Amino acid sequence: DSNFQQVFSPLLPQVGKNLEVSAQLEHDGALFTATLYQLKLENEIHFNPMTFTNDNLDPTERRGFTLAARMTPASQWTLDANLTVQRAEFREGVYAGNDIPLVATQLGNLTVSWKPRSEFTVALSDAFTGKRYMDNDQTNSFIQIPAAHRLDLKLMLDLKPLSVSLDIFNLSDNQD
C-alpha cells in the first residue's frame, strides 16, 4: 500500500547492569533476608505527561539495601516485615546527582496474617512510602511528596479449586 508510512520511535532500548548480593538466615521458624543492590541504567524510559511521549532519561543509578523477616509466632499467625533504604539518582547529564522523581528513599511494609481455618485468611498490611520528588521534577526544586502510610485489608477464602478474595485498599482513607 503506497499510503502506508512506517514511523520508528526515537526511543533507545533501556538497558542496565545489576549487581545484587543476598543472604538468608532461617532460625526457629523465622526467615531473615538481607539484600544489597546496585542498578545502573542507560536510556531509562520515562513517560512525559506534558508531551504524552516516552523519553529516554540520562544515565541513572539505584543502590540500596532491603531487610526482610517472616515469623510465625503462633500456628495461626504470620508476621511479614520489610524495609528498603535506597538512593536513586541521575549519574550523568544536566541533572547529575539529583534524585529520580517518584522514587522514595525509604519503603516499608508490615503485614499480620491470621488463619483461623485452613481455607480462610485475614491479612492486615501497613505500607510505608517515604518522601519523594514529584513526577517530572528532575531539578528537585519543587516540594516533595510527603511520606505516607497506607493500611490495606485482605480476606481470602480458598475452597479448592475456587479461590475468592476481597481487598480493601487504603482502609484509613489516607489522602497523602
C-alpha positions as CSV (number, residue, x, y, z in Angstrom):
1,D,0.0,0.0,0.0
2,S,1.6,3.3,-1.1
3,N,-0.2,5.3,1.7
4,F,1.5,3.3,4.5
5,Q,4.2,5.4,6.2
6,Q,6.4,3.5,8.6
7,V,7.4,5.6,11.7
8,F,10.1,4.4,14.0
9,S,10.3,5.5,17.6
10,P,13.3,7.7,18.6
11,L,13.5,5.8,21.8
12,L,16.6,3.7,22.5
13,P,16.1,0.4,24.4
14,Q,16.5,0.6,28.2
15,V,19.5,-1.5,29.3
16,G,21.1,-1.9,32.6
17,K,23.6,-3.7,34.8
18,N,22.5,-5.1,38.1
19,L,24.7,-6.3,41.0
20,E,22.9,-7.9,43.9
21,V,24.1,-9.8,46.9
22,S,21.7,-11.5,49.3
23,A,22.0,-13.6,52.5
24,Q,19.3,-15.6,54.3
25,L,19.1,-16.9,57.8
26,E,16.5,-19.4,59.0
27,H,16.2,-19.8,62.7
28,D,13.4,-21.2,64.9
29,G,10.8,-21.0,62.1
30,A,11.8,-17.4,61.2
31,L,13.3,-16.3,58.0
32,F,15.5,-13.3,57.7
33,T,16.9,-11.9,54.4
34,A,19.3,-9.0,53.7
35,T,20.0,-7.8,50.2
36,L,22.4,-5.1,48.9
37,Y,21.9,-3.9,45.3
38,Q,23.2,-1.5,42.6
39,L,21.4,-1.0,39.3
40,K,22.9,1.2,36.6
41,L,20.5,2.0,33.7
42,E,21.2,3.5,30.3
43,N,18.3,5.1,28.4
44,E,15.7,4.5,31.2
45,I,12.3,5.0,29.6
46,H,10.1,7.7,31.2
47,F,6.6,8.9,30.2
48,N,6.4,12.6,29.9
49,P,2.8,13.7,30.6
50,M,3.4,17.2,29.2
51,T,4.1,15.9,25.7
52,F,2.4,12.5,26.0
53,T,5.5,10.8,24.8
54,N,8.0,8.3,26.2
55,D,11.5,9.7,26.5
56,N,14.9,8.3,27.4
57,L,16.5,9.7,30.6
58,D,20.2,10.4,31.1
59,P,22.0,7.5,32.8
60,T,20.6,6.6,36.3
61,E,21.6,4.5,39.2
62,R,19.7,2.9,42.1
63,R,21.5,1.5,45.1
64,G,20.4,0.4,48.5
65,F,19.5,-2.4,50.8
66,T,16.5,-4.4,51.8
67,L,15.9,-6.2,55.1
68,A,13.0,-8.7,55.4
69,A,11.7,-11.0,58.0
70,R,9.0,-13.6,58.2
71,M,8.0,-15.0,61.5
72,T,5.2,-17.4,62.7
73,P,4.8,-16.6,66.4
74,A,1.8,-19.0,66.6
75,S,0.4,-21.6,64.3
76,Q,-2.4,-19.3,63.0
77,W,-0.4,-16.1,62.9
78,T,2.3,-14.9,60.5
79,L,4.2,-11.6,60.6
80,D,6.0,-10.3,57.5
81,A,8.1,-7.1,57.6
82,N,10.5,-5.5,55.2
83,L,12.4,-2.2,54.9
84,T,14.2,-0.8,51.9
85,V,16.5,2.2,52.0
86,Q,17.7,3.3,48.6
87,R,19.2,6.2,46.6
88,A,18.1,6.7,43.0
89,E,19.9,9.4,41.1
90,F,21.0,10.7,37.7
91,R,24.6,9.7,37.1
92,E,25.2,12.0,34.1
93,G,23.8,14.9,32.2
94,V,22.3,18.2,33.3
95,Y,20.6,16.5,36.4
96,A,23.7,14.6,37.5
97,G,23.5,13.9,41.3
98,N,19.7,14.8,41.5
99,D,17.2,12.3,42.8
100,I,15.0,10.5,40.3
101,P,11.4,11.7,40.7
102,L,8.8,9.4,42.3
103,V,11.4,7.1,43.8
104,A,11.2,7.1,47.6
105,T,14.3,6.9,49.7
106,Q,12.6,4.5,52.2
107,L,9.9,1.9,51.8
108,G,8.5,-0.4,54.4
109,N,5.7,-2.9,54.9
110,L,4.4,-4.8,57.9
111,T,1.7,-7.5,57.4
112,V,0.0,-9.5,60.0
113,S,-1.9,-12.6,58.8
114,W,-4.4,-14.7,60.7
115,K,-5.6,-18.1,59.5
116,P,-8.3,-19.2,61.9
117,R,-9.2,-22.1,59.5
118,S,-7.1,-23.7,56.8
119,E,-9.3,-22.2,54.0
120,F,-9.7,-18.7,55.4
121,T,-7.1,-15.9,55.9
122,V,-7.3,-12.3,57.1
123,A,-4.3,-10.1,56.4
124,L,-3.8,-6.5,57.6
125,S,-0.9,-4.6,56.0
126,D,0.7,-1.2,56.7
127,A,2.7,0.0,53.7
128,F,5.1,3.0,54.3
129,T,6.4,5.1,51.4
130,G,9.0,7.8,52.2
131,K,9.1,11.3,50.8
132,R,10.0,11.7,47.1
133,Y,10.1,14.3,44.4
134,M,7.1,14.8,42.1
135,D,6.9,13.4,38.7
136,N,9.0,15.4,36.1
137,D,10.8,17.3,38.9
138,Q,14.3,16.3,37.6
139,T,15.7,19.5,39.0
140,N,14.5,18.5,42.5
141,S,13.3,22.1,43.0
142,F,9.7,21.6,44.0
143,I,8.2,20.5,47.3
144,Q,8.4,16.8,47.9
145,I,5.5,14.4,48.2
146,P,5.4,13.7,51.9
147,A,5.9,10.3,53.4
148,A,2.7,8.3,53.9
149,H,1.3,5.1,55.4
150,R,-1.5,3.0,53.7
151,L,-3.5,0.4,55.6
152,D,-4.9,-2.5,53.5
153,L,-7.1,-5.4,54.5
154,K,-7.4,-8.7,52.6
155,L,-9.9,-11.5,53.2
156,M,-9.1,-14.8,51.4
157,L,-11.2,-17.9,51.0
158,D,-9.7,-20.9,49.4
159,L,-12.3,-23.6,48.5
160,K,-10.2,-25.6,46.0
161,P,-10.5,-25.3,43.1
162,L,-12.2,-21.9,43.7
163,S,-10.4,-19.1,45.5
164,V,-12.0,-15.8,46.3
165,S,-10.5,-12.7,47.9
166,L,-11.8,-9.3,49.0
167,D,-9.2,-6.5,49.1
168,I,-9.9,-3.1,50.7
169,F,-7.0,-0.7,49.9
170,N,-6.4,2.4,51.9
171,L,-8.6,1.4,54.7
172,S,-7.8,4.5,56.7
173,D,-8.7,6.7,53.7
174,N,-5.2,8.4,53.8
175,Q,-5.2,11.2,51.3
176,D,-1.4,11.7,51.1
